[in-house]
Amino acid sequence: MATYAALASLMSVLDQIQDHPRISNCFHKKQLESLSHLVGFLLDFVEITHSHVGVLSEEYEVLESDIASASYAAEDVIETHVVDQIHSGLILLDLQSVIEVIDSVKDKIKRRAPRIRCLLLLMVEFDEELIQLLDALTGRQPSLQIIPIVGMGGIGKTTLARNAYESRLILNHFDICAWATISQEYSLKKIFSKLLSRQTSGVGQEIEQQLGQKLYQRLIGRRYLIILDDVWSIDAWEKMMFFFPDNNNGSRIIITTRLSNVSIYFGSSYFSKKFLDEDKSWNLFCEKAFPQEEVCPPQLEEIGKKIAKKCKGLPLLIVVIGGLLRKSSCTQEYWENISQNMNSILDSEEQNLDILSLSYRQLPAHLKPCFFYTGIYPEDYEIHLSELIKLWIAEGFIKPNKIKSLEEVGEGYLKDLVERNLLSVGRLRLNGQIKTCTIHDLVRDLCIKTAEKEKFFYFIRFCDSPRALTKERRILFLGKNSEINHDLLSHALESAPLTRSFLRNAGWRPVRFRLLKVFNVDYTDSLPSDIFEQINLRYVWIYYDFYKHKHYSRELPWTVSLLWNVQTLKIGGFGIFYAPTEIWSMPQLRYLEFARLCLPTPPLRSQEKDDSIVLKNLHTLKTVVDLNLSEEVCKRIPSVKILKIKYNDFLPERSSRETFIYNIGCLHKLESLNCQLGNVQPCGNLVRNLKFPTSLKKLTLSGRKIEWEDLTTIGSSPNLEVLQLKDGSMTGSEWNPVEGEFLRLKYLFINSWELKHWNAESFHFPVLEKLYLSGLLHLDEIPLGIGEIPTLALIHLLSCNESASMSAMSILEEQE
């Protein structure tokens, strides 16, 4: 949806400017705040409009057009100023004229029809249940109130609580708001850590009682709202209730649960989310299937009631199926078919798109532009979710959240699209989370057709003769690069000064787009140096072929530091890049990945113009060659979660890997480490002397040579779930694990040419789920104790000897 995308993009620009240590000086602070407030109002209006109105009237379409135009104009003015000032020096921009344009649109909304004014009230009031809940949360009762929300799974308890939790009324009313999910298998330590907004791995050896006391001290004297989601037992509540003080100031606790007896336990009224009975289900079905008459034709009543009954009282399912039938032919045969298979899609492809479009129209406003972006990938393409989320962030589609990172919010958006069956799950990560997804061809067709209709994307197909692109903001290439007339294309693109996104073209480089934000090129054999002069870029993805030019290294130009707002910088392919010192002055960086990258030593703080610049947003750093993790480097990248480093064999022996990686424990948020250690020099006591951060969940080691006994250091990592020992990284013929280690390890990969004797019992890997063995040519057997691990689901062997294979078969027979 273009209007929401325009507003979200503008809001993202405003947020980035206010957070930037240098660029914020180009603007008046109060004007930025005023403009942000106006844009926030319009965002709320658009979201509420699309939540409560089915098909938009012409009046709404005109309003949305005005909003989009004003938003794009404001963004153009602001970003053009930033680009100009980076080149020529910082000069304050007066935003008053921009504010007046946006404010006039707001006034226009308020002056329009009573129906629109009712929608404005919905920004505060929402639906009846939410109104009642908000009243209970903000009521005058001063004592601490426990408010249960009770109902069956999937009926909307968490949604109701979340809507209240995220409403502006609640955020302004309470001093502290915190959320924790309890579930059947709960940990008080995790619950208290979540309520304290701390990572479990960061609480060290603190016991539950200590964390509970810290929570109590944080809450004492403040008005707070606590959400305890998915409580399965009274026992869980009784263990934590003493840490919630009654400050006599209107504090509240919401508990969502499936337990019907909670209202009796708490002695208070509760909110009950129940299934609709048959009468209410039928009435809602008729309302959606026959919006004009709200009465079902007599000949369809019997089969219609069967369909409504199959929805099992779930309002959302009734609405979707009712809407589907609203678009269908009202014949008994058709309805019988729908009854037999609720997901049946019949007749022509065009009708299929019409039916599918109902799913799109029912999306929340914030998901519509995200859904459009799933159409940029070719048919049958496996979409990497992390890449898709980066694009959403670059476009400004992700709403900031004080509790979660932008990436985590984006994962929630993706989960929502998957749950709506607009995306299908592909591969899973080793930790069980979704890694890739796919989009059905028909859904992709819907995506492209609707995005083009709403002028969200301009599509260039191989058979097109592109017209002038004076107003196109996102350009997407469909078809093969060789089939595009590049002369005509270059001429057309010269008239595209407002283009912000340039996607999925191979080989062509846009050099005239002053305000370009997204540059995604599948392949190029000529890396444009001037791409780093497109200083408005947020996202750069290029696959560069070094070998075609017979050179294997290249220096990144210093102008890369002019990319004031770049978040993702990824250059794939082969070869090595040498980064300039200025790369340490790019505070918006979130994701940095190269085939191989040499980072310089950070400049001394006294030499910098601004010694406060820390890459606090950087969460992924790949693949850095010979990285010296000095204390200063660790201070510059405090938020890194994913790190991939490679140490060459030619490093001097004494100053080598052991010294370079010694401070790895200073990266307190590190969750995934991939370390390639080289293949020639022995690693000595490298691993044995390291102290890994307690946050570490995944460790991949390759190269050699690490002694098996040194794995004790790794095994003591309290949160390690995945361990991959690749490329013969281990040396020695015998491994004797120690009890009490690897307590959370779920995935183990071993590639070792030397291992002969592996002496292990089930208690050495108590929760192991998957075991992968590769290239074990001398292993006498897989320990039988491995087969006694209750959680073990898979043993996979590749290029192992016969004795290892036979022992695996023995374990399988024992389990059967």
SULMORA-V612814 format. One record per residue. N is the residue number from 1. SS is DSSP state (H for helix, E for strand, - for the rest). NEAR is the number of other C-alpha atoms within 8 Angstrom. Layout:
BEGIN
n->(N;N)
ss->(SS;SS)
near->(NEAR;NEAR)
END
This chain:
BEGIN
n->(1;2;3;4;5;6;7;8;9;10;11;12;13;14;15;16;17;18;19;20;21;22;23;24;25;26;27;28;29;30;31;32;33;34;35;36;37;38;39;40;41;42;43;44;45;46;47;48;49;50;51;52;53;54;55;56;57;58;59;60;61;62;63;64;65;66;67;68;69;70;71;72;73;74;75;76;77;78;79;80;81;82;83;84;85;86;87;88;89;90;91;92;93;94;95;96;97;98;99;100;101;102;103;104;105;106;107;108;109;110;111;112;113;114;115;116;117;118;119;120;121;122;123;124;125;126;127;128;129;130;131;132;133;134;135;136;137;138;139;140;141;142;143;144;145;146;147;148;149;150;151;152;153;154;155;156;157;158;159;160;161;162;163;164;165;166;167;168;169;170;171;172;173;174;175;176;177;178;179;180;181;182;183;184;185;186;187;188;189;190;191;192;193;194;195;196;197;198;199;200;201;202;203;204;205;206;207;208;209;210;211;212;213;214;215;216;217;218;219;220;221;222;223;224;225;226;227;228;229;230;231;232;233;234;235;236;237;238;239;240;241;242;243;244;245;246;247;248;249;250;251;252;253;254;255;256;257;258;259;260;261;262;263;264;265;266;267;268;269;270;271;272;273;274;275;276;277;278;279;280;281;282;283;284;285;286;287;288;289;290;291;292;293;294;295;296;297;298;299;300;301;302;303;304;305;306;307;308;309;310;311;312;313;314;315;316;317;318;319;320;321;322;323;324;325;326;327;328;329;330;331;332;333;334;335;336;337;338;339;340;341;342;343;344;345;346;347;348;349;350;351;352;353;354;355;356;357;358;359;360;361;362;363;364;365;366;367;368;369;370;371;372;373;374;375;376;377;378;379;380;381;382;383;384;385;386;387;388;389;390;391;392;393;394;395;396;397;398;399;400;401;402;403;404;405;406;407;408;409;410;411;412;413;414;415;416;417;418;419;420;421;422;423;424;425;426;427;428;429;430;431;432;433;434;435;436;437;438;439;440;441;442;443;444;445;446;447;448;449;450;451;452;453;454;455;456;457;458;459;460;461;462;463;464;465;466;467;468;469;470;471;472;473;474;475;476;477;478;479;480;481;482;483;484;485;486;487;488;489;490;491;492;493;494;495;496;497;498;499;500;501;502;503;504;505;506;507;508;509;510;511;512;513;514;515;516;517;518;519;520;521;522;523;524;525;526;527;528;529;530;531;532;533;534;535;536;537;538;539;540;541;542;543;544;545;546;547;548;549;550;551;552;553;554;555;556;557;558;559;560;561;562;563;564;565;566;567;568;569;570;571;572;573;574;575;576;577;578;579;580;581;582;583;584;585;586;587;588;589;590;591;592;593;594;595;596;597;598;599;600;601;602;603;604;605;606;607;608;609;610;611;612;613;614;615;616;617;618;619;620;621;622;623;624;625;626;627;628;629;630;631;632;633;634;635;636;637;638;639;640;641;642;643;644;645;646;647;648;649;650;651;652;653;654;655;656;657;658;659;660;661;662;663;664;665;666;667;668;669;670;671;672;673;674;675;676;677;678;679;680;681;682;683;684;685;686;687;688;689;690;691;692;693;694;695;696;697;698;699;700;701;702;703;704;705;706;707;708;709;710;711;712;713;714;715;716;717;718;719;720;721;722;723;724;725;726;727;728;729;730;731;732;733;734;735;736;737;738;739;740;741;742;743;744;745;746;747;748;749;750;751;752;753;754;755;756;757;758;759;760;761;762;763;764;765;766;767;768;769;770;771;772;773;774;775;776;777;778;779;780;781;782;783;784;785;786;787;788;789;790;791;792;793;794;795;796;797;798;799;800;801;802;803;804;805;806;807;808;809;810;811;812;813;814;815;816)
ss->(-;H;H;H;H;H;H;H;H;H;H;H;H;H;H;H;H;H;H;-;-;-;H;H;H;H;E;-;H;H;H;H;H;H;H;H;H;H;H;H;H;H;H;H;H;H;H;H;H;H;H;H;-;-;-;-;-;H;H;H;H;H;H;H;H;H;H;H;H;H;H;H;H;H;H;H;H;H;H;H;H;H;H;H;H;H;H;H;-;-;-;-;E;-;-;H;H;H;H;H;H;H;H;H;H;H;H;H;H;H;H;-;-;H;H;H;H;H;H;H;H;H;H;H;H;-;-;H;H;H;H;H;H;H;H;H;H;H;-;-;-;-;-;-;E;E;E;E;E;E;E;-;-;-;-;-;H;H;H;H;H;H;H;H;H;-;-;H;H;H;H;H;H;-;-;E;E;E;E;E;E;-;-;-;-;-;-;H;H;H;H;H;H;H;H;-;-;-;-;H;H;H;H;-;-;-;-;H;H;H;H;H;H;H;H;H;H;H;H;-;-;-;-;E;E;E;E;E;E;E;E;-;-;H;H;H;H;H;H;H;H;H;H;-;-;-;-;-;-;-;-;E;E;E;E;E;E;-;-;-;-;H;H;H;H;H;-;-;-;-;E;E;E;-;-;-;-;H;H;H;H;H;H;H;H;H;H;H;H;-;-;-;-;-;-;-;-;H;H;H;H;H;H;H;H;H;H;H;H;H;-;-;-;-;H;H;H;H;H;H;H;H;H;H;H;H;-;-;-;-;-;H;H;H;H;H;H;H;H;H;-;-;-;-;-;-;-;-;H;H;H;H;H;H;H;H;H;H;H;H;H;-;-;-;H;H;H;H;H;H;H;H;H;H;H;H;-;-;-;-;-;-;E;E;H;H;H;H;H;H;H;H;H;H;H;-;-;-;-;-;-;-;-;-;-;H;H;H;H;H;H;H;H;H;H;H;H;H;H;-;-;-;-;E;E;-;-;E;-;-;-;-;-;E;-;E;E;E;-;-;H;H;H;H;H;H;H;H;H;H;H;H;H;-;-;-;-;E;E;E;E;-;-;-;-;-;-;-;-;-;-;-;-;E;E;E;E;E;-;-;H;H;H;-;-;H;H;H;H;H;H;H;H;-;-;-;-;-;-;-;E;E;E;-;-;-;-;-;-;-;-;-;-;-;-;-;-;E;E;E;E;E;E;E;-;-;-;-;H;H;H;H;H;-;-;-;-;-;E;E;E;E;E;E;-;-;H;H;H;-;-;-;E;E;E;-;-;H;H;H;H;H;-;-;-;-;-;E;E;E;E;E;E;-;-;E;E;E;-;-;H;H;H;H;H;-;-;-;-;-;E;E;E;E;E;E;E;E;-;-;-;-;-;-;H;H;H;-;-;-;-;-;-;-;-;-;-;-;-;E;E;E;E;E;E;-;-;-;-;-;H;H;H;H;H;H;-;-;-;-;-;E;E;E;E;E;-;-;-;-;-;-;-;-;-;-;H;H;H;H;-;H;H;H;H;H;-;-;-;-;-;E;E;E;E;E;-;-;-;-;-;-;-;-;-;-;-;-;-;-;-;-;-;-;-;-;-;E;E;E;E;E;-;-;-;E;E;H;H;H;H;H;H;H;H;-;-;-;-;-;-;E;E;E;E;-;-;-;-;E;E;-;-;E;E;E;-;-;-;-;-;-;-;-;-;-;E;E;E;E;E;-;-;-;-;-;E;E;E;-;-;H;H;H;H;-;-;-;-;E;E;E;E;E;-;-;-;-;-;-;-;-;-;H;H;H;H;H;-;-;-;-;-;E;E;E;E;E;-;-;-;H;H;H;H;H;H;H;H;H;H;H;H;H;H;-)
near->(10;10;11;14;12;11;15;13;11;14;12;10;10;10;8;9;9;10;7;10;7;6;11;11;9;12;12;11;8;6;12;12;8;9;10;10;8;12;12;9;9;11;11;9;11;12;12;12;9;10;10;7;7;8;4;8;6;6;7;8;9;8;10;10;9;9;13;13;8;11;12;11;8;10;10;10;8;8;10;10;9;10;12;9;11;9;6;6;7;8;6;8;8;8;10;7;7;8;12;8;9;14;9;8;12;11;8;8;10;8;6;8;6;6;6;10;11;8;12;10;9;10;10;7;9;9;7;7;7;12;10;8;10;10;8;7;8;9;7;5;5;8;10;13;8;10;12;13;13;14;13;8;7;5;10;8;14;9;7;10;11;8;9;11;9;8;8;6;7;13;11;7;7;11;9;9;10;11;10;10;9;13;9;7;5;9;7;8;10;9;12;12;13;13;11;8;8;9;8;9;9;9;9;6;4;7;7;9;6;8;12;11;9;8;13;11;7;6;12;8;5;10;12;12;12;10;12;13;14;12;16;11;8;8;6;10;9;8;7;10;7;7;9;9;9;8;12;8;10;15;16;12;12;14;13;15;14;11;9;8;6;9;11;7;6;7;6;8;7;9;9;7;11;7;9;11;7;9;7;8;14;11;9;11;12;13;12;12;12;11;8;5;7;11;7;10;6;6;6;12;9;8;11;10;9;9;10;14;11;7;9;8;12;10;10;6;8;14;11;10;9;12;11;11;11;9;8;6;6;8;7;9;6;9;13;9;9;11;11;6;7;7;5;7;5;6;6;6;7;6;9;12;12;9;10;10;9;11;10;8;7;8;8;9;12;11;10;11;13;10;10;13;9;11;11;9;7;6;8;8;8;8;10;9;11;7;8;11;11;11;10;13;12;13;9;14;14;11;8;8;8;5;5;9;9;11;10;8;13;12;9;8;9;9;8;8;12;11;8;8;7;10;12;10;10;10;8;11;8;7;8;6;7;11;11;12;14;12;13;11;8;9;11;12;10;11;12;10;8;9;12;11;7;8;8;12;11;11;9;10;9;11;6;7;7;9;5;8;10;8;8;11;11;12;13;13;10;8;8;7;9;4;8;12;8;6;6;9;11;8;8;12;9;8;9;13;11;12;14;11;11;13;13;10;13;9;11;6;6;6;7;6;12;10;16;14;12;15;13;12;13;11;11;13;10;7;6;6;7;7;9;11;10;13;12;14;15;12;15;13;13;13;11;13;12;13;9;7;7;6;9;9;9;9;8;9;9;9;8;11;10;9;15;11;12;14;11;14;12;11;12;11;9;11;12;12;12;12;12;11;11;9;10;11;9;14;11;12;14;10;12;12;13;13;12;12;14;12;11;8;6;8;7;6;7;5;6;8;4;6;7;4;11;10;15;9;9;14;10;12;13;14;13;14;12;11;12;8;12;8;8;8;11;12;8;11;12;11;13;13;10;12;13;11;13;13;13;9;9;4;9;6;6;6;9;9;12;11;9;13;10;11;13;11;10;8;13;11;11;14;10;11;12;10;12;10;14;12;8;6;9;7;12;6;8;10;11;9;7;11;9;9;13;11;11;15;10;11;13;11;12;13;12;16;13;13;9;11;8;11;10;11;11;9;11;9;13;10;11;14;11;13;12;10;14;13;9;13;14;12;13;9;8;10;11;9;10;7;6;8;12;13;11;12;15;11;13;12;12;10;13;15;9;11;14;9;10;12;9;10;10;11;8;13;14;13;12;14;10;12;11;12;13;12;10;15;9;9;13;8;11;10;11;9;9;11;12;7;13;6;8;10;6;7;9;8;9;8;8;12;10;6;9;13;11;9;12;10;8;8;10;9;7;7;6;4)
END
